[in-house]
């Protein structure tokens, strides 16, 4: 799954690789978004915030700065 901002045109590349592309809905030509579009946009935004926080923590704490032995992968995965 890939999350992207409006205006990113990678639909064909995602389809070729079997990936889902999630892009927030825009208002288009309407004065208001539909309730389903608002719900989808909120859901996508909440997930993007979590992903951005994880990336920030990876950078701040340099979690992936060094090689990680494959034998220790079980210690990284949640139970």
C-alpha positions as CSV (number, residue, x, y, z in Angstrom):
1,X,0.0,0.0,0.0
2,X,1.3,3.5,-0.9
3,X,-0.1,6.7,0.5
4,X,0.5,9.8,-1.6
5,X,-0.6,13.5,-1.8
6,X,-3.0,14.7,-4.4
7,X,-1.2,15.3,-7.7
8,X,1.2,12.3,-7.5
9,X,0.5,10.3,-10.6
10,X,1.9,6.8,-10.0
11,X,-1.3,4.8,-10.6
12,X,0.2,2.8,-13.5
13,X,3.3,1.9,-11.5
14,X,1.3,0.8,-8.6
15,X,-1.0,-1.4,-10.7
16,X,2.0,-3.1,-12.4
17,X,3.4,-4.0,-9.0
18,X,0.0,-5.0,-7.5
19,X,0.0,-2.2,-4.9
20,X,-2.9,-0.2,-3.6
21,X,-2.6,3.6,-3.9
22,X,-4.4,5.8,-1.4
23,X,-4.8,9.5,-2.2
24,X,-6.9,11.9,-0.2
25,X,-10.0,13.1,-2.0
26,X,-10.2,16.7,-3.2
27,X,-13.2,19.0,-3.4
28,X,-13.0,19.0,-7.2
29,X,-15.8,21.2,-8.6
30,X,-18.2,20.7,-5.6
31,X,-18.6,23.2,-2.8
32,X,-18.4,20.4,-0.2
33,X,-17.0,16.9,0.0
34,X,-19.4,14.0,0.5
35,X,-19.6,12.4,3.9
36,X,-17.9,9.2,2.6
37,X,-15.0,11.3,1.2
38,X,-14.6,13.1,4.5
39,X,-14.5,9.8,6.3
40,X,-11.9,8.4,3.9
41,X,-9.7,11.5,4.1
42,X,-9.7,11.4,7.9
43,X,-8.8,7.8,7.9
44,X,-5.9,8.3,5.4
45,X,-4.7,11.4,7.3
46,X,-4.7,9.5,10.7
47,X,-2.6,6.7,9.1
48,X,-0.2,9.2,7.5
49,X,0.4,10.9,10.8
50,X,1.3,7.6,12.4
51,X,3.7,6.7,9.6
52,X,5.4,10.2,9.7
53,X,5.9,9.7,13.5
54,X,7.5,6.3,12.9
55,X,9.8,7.7,10.3
56,X,10.8,10.6,12.5
57,X,11.6,8.1,15.4
58,X,13.7,5.9,13.1
59,X,15.7,9.0,12.1
60,X,16.0,10.5,15.5
61,X,17.1,7.4,17.4
62,X,19.0,6.1,14.4
63,X,17.3,2.7,14.8
64,X,18.3,1.5,11.4
65,X,21.7,3.2,11.2
66,X,23.6,-0.1,11.4
67,X,23.1,-3.6,10.0
68,X,20.6,-5.7,12.0
69,X,21.3,-9.5,12.1
70,X,18.5,-11.5,10.6
71,X,18.7,-13.9,13.6
72,X,17.3,-11.1,15.8
73,X,14.3,-10.3,13.6
74,X,12.0,-12.1,16.1
75,X,12.9,-9.5,18.7
76,X,11.7,-6.6,16.5
77,X,8.3,-8.1,15.6
78,X,5.3,-7.6,17.9
79,X,4.1,-10.7,19.7
